[in-house]
């Protein structure tokens, strides 16, 4: 399967979820990763247990409310979503990241537009690129100006979604990224370290 065919596979899956991919349009200086935030950095969050009635519907509504209130969406309803490189799935990325290799290819930002008929937590999560299955999402999103970072994760009992406002200003996040940059260990992903170092050196906003 070639690169273009793999991209079409990912793009088609995202469009079924209501996300139109805008190729090669990630703003310069976007933070490559947001890690190490603490409770004081979180500005909005919600959780739902897996046994919540109409789980996907509730997740979608609360995601949209948080996306709007936090400023994730711009006036054209565009934002960034972190996707596995190539046609690797969300599960494959998680499996590799918890393995022993320090040289795993990490997800990268892709610019998308939210369409009228969207289903992030249902068709999106079941696409294998934004989660495991419907009602079990796993993704990271960012406003185009990096002012908001939004993450969804699945735990043992339910789904957690949170928003971090201005992650590039967070001392917790910056300290963690600097720690990653300065590590010399097999267990620190080389791509993670390189992309983080480049952003800290000059690409940061």
Legacy VTK file of the C-alpha trace (Angstrom):
# vtk DataFile Version 3.0
C-alpha trace
ASCII
DATASET POLYDATA
POINTS 205 float
0.000 0.000 0.000
1.529 3.312 -1.114
1.649 6.590 0.793
-1.189 8.174 -1.192
-3.406 5.138 -0.781
-2.747 5.106 2.960
-3.581 8.799 3.172
-6.823 8.275 1.277
-7.748 5.517 3.702
-7.217 7.832 6.675
-8.927 10.803 4.999
-11.986 8.766 4.044
-12.337 7.461 7.594
-12.110 10.961 9.031
-14.633 12.330 6.552
-17.126 9.660 7.633
-16.628 11.042 11.133
-17.333 14.568 9.879
-13.770 15.851 9.619
-12.482 17.193 6.311
-8.695 16.973 6.070
-6.887 20.110 4.882
-3.500 18.794 3.687
-0.184 20.506 4.412
-1.756 23.359 6.363
-0.448 23.021 9.943
0.564 26.504 11.172
4.268 27.097 11.635
5.367 27.007 15.249
2.665 24.604 16.448
3.672 22.729 19.579
4.567 19.172 18.537
3.448 17.635 21.838
1.702 18.688 25.044
2.793 16.640 28.050
3.418 17.197 31.741
0.457 19.458 32.466
-0.953 19.551 35.988
-4.380 20.173 37.488
-3.822 23.936 37.533
-3.352 23.907 33.738
-6.704 22.240 33.049
-9.468 24.644 32.024
-12.535 22.498 31.469
-13.103 18.756 31.571
-15.758 16.054 31.675
-15.981 12.316 32.287
-18.542 9.619 31.523
-18.638 6.008 32.636
-19.038 3.366 29.933
-22.457 2.427 31.325
-23.799 5.976 30.809
-27.073 5.869 28.827
-26.647 7.148 25.246
-22.899 7.319 25.874
-21.830 8.369 22.365
-24.507 11.059 22.207
-23.466 12.460 25.593
-19.788 12.383 24.683
-20.403 14.165 21.391
-22.478 16.916 23.022
-20.001 17.522 25.812
-17.051 17.446 23.382
-18.701 20.093 21.215
-19.586 22.265 24.219
-15.993 22.072 25.467
-14.565 22.678 21.978
-16.654 25.832 21.611
-16.204 27.186 25.140
-12.448 26.579 25.179
-11.848 28.104 21.742
-10.668 24.940 19.988
-12.638 25.781 16.831
-11.845 28.875 14.778
-14.491 30.797 12.804
-14.259 28.220 9.981
-14.574 25.367 12.508
-11.005 24.334 11.787
-8.516 22.878 14.259
-5.673 20.358 14.473
-5.904 16.685 15.323
-2.946 14.448 16.098
-3.015 11.386 13.849
-0.831 8.299 13.555
1.647 8.548 10.716
0.763 6.519 7.635
-2.248 4.262 8.147
-1.275 3.046 11.608
-4.168 2.905 14.026
-4.580 4.474 17.445
-4.187 1.028 19.029
-0.934 0.412 17.135
0.481 3.703 18.391
-0.436 2.872 21.993
1.083 -0.596 21.675
4.339 0.760 20.263
4.594 3.590 22.783
4.355 1.076 25.642
6.954 -1.220 24.098
10.694 -1.234 24.649
11.731 0.558 21.474
12.876 4.170 21.744
12.465 4.716 18.005
8.704 4.547 17.431
7.166 6.911 14.867
4.935 9.329 16.728
1.648 10.944 15.669
1.710 14.282 13.873
-0.715 17.182 13.595
-3.199 17.363 10.718
-5.487 20.296 10.003
-9.186 19.466 9.744
-12.540 21.206 9.361
-15.598 20.109 11.324
-18.431 19.390 8.883
-22.161 19.684 9.546
-22.697 15.933 9.896
-20.092 14.888 12.451
-19.758 12.076 14.971
-16.400 12.330 16.719
-17.133 9.905 19.540
-18.990 7.342 17.435
-17.819 7.062 13.824
-14.641 8.950 14.709
-13.610 6.692 17.568
-14.514 3.582 15.574
-12.426 4.754 12.593
-9.348 3.328 14.407
-7.582 6.693 14.053
-9.431 8.611 16.798
-9.950 5.777 19.225
-10.541 2.091 19.746
-14.259 1.810 18.980
-17.440 3.845 19.302
-17.642 5.361 22.770
-13.950 4.622 23.395
-12.098 7.651 21.959
-8.405 8.377 22.104
-7.163 11.591 20.519
-5.421 14.928 20.957
-6.610 18.175 19.368
-5.174 21.679 19.215
-6.475 25.106 18.234
-4.778 26.528 15.130
-3.028 29.153 17.259
-1.986 26.538 19.878
-4.085 28.376 22.488
-6.044 25.255 23.479
-5.086 21.598 23.756
-7.859 19.030 24.135
-7.314 15.364 24.961
-9.672 12.386 25.166
-8.622 9.117 26.762
-10.262 5.877 27.820
-9.673 4.361 31.221
-10.836 1.211 32.966
-14.277 2.562 33.811
-14.943 5.453 31.453
-13.906 8.285 29.165
-12.058 11.412 30.298
-11.773 14.594 28.214
-9.918 17.726 29.284
-8.800 21.051 27.868
-5.507 22.820 28.617
-5.515 26.557 27.930
-2.323 28.133 26.506
-0.139 25.027 26.916
2.884 26.873 25.497
2.762 29.171 28.551
2.478 26.386 31.116
5.604 26.097 33.229
4.706 22.475 33.944
4.528 21.635 30.235
7.679 23.579 29.373
9.677 21.950 32.158
8.610 18.508 30.972
9.503 19.260 27.349
12.904 20.572 28.424
13.426 17.400 30.448
12.634 15.305 27.360
15.022 17.392 25.262
17.869 16.902 27.725
17.472 13.142 28.202
20.034 10.786 26.719
18.287 7.452 27.030
17.233 4.613 24.763
13.775 4.838 26.291
13.216 8.443 25.195
11.810 8.411 21.681
14.294 10.021 19.305
11.632 11.653 17.154
9.927 13.023 20.262
13.240 14.475 21.457
14.173 15.985 18.091
10.809 17.605 17.390
10.633 18.938 20.950
14.164 20.356 20.781
13.441 22.091 17.462
10.306 23.709 18.844
12.030 24.857 22.021
14.978 26.219 20.036
13.054 28.473 17.700
9.742 27.239 16.438
7.833 27.974 19.649
5.289 30.768 19.707
LINES 1 206
205 0 1 2 3 4 5 6 7 8 9 10 11 12 13 14 15 16 17 18 19 20 21 22 23 24 25 26 27 28 29 30 31 32 33 34 35 36 37 38 39 40 41 42 43 44 45 46 47 48 49 50 51 52 53 54 55 56 57 58 59 60 61 62 63 64 65 66 67 68 69 70 71 72 73 74 75 76 77 78 79 80 81 82 83 84 85 86 87 88 89 90 91 92 93 94 95 96 97 98 99 100 101 102 103 104 105 106 107 108 109 110 111 112 113 114 115 116 117 118 119 120 121 122 123 124 125 126 127 128 129 130 131 132 133 134 135 136 137 138 139 140 141 142 143 144 145 146 147 148 149 150 151 152 153 154 155 156 157 158 159 160 161 162 163 164 165 166 167 168 169 170 171 172 173 174 175 176 177 178 179 180 181 182 183 184 185 186 187 188 189 190 191 192 193 194 195 196 197 198 199 200 201 202 203 204
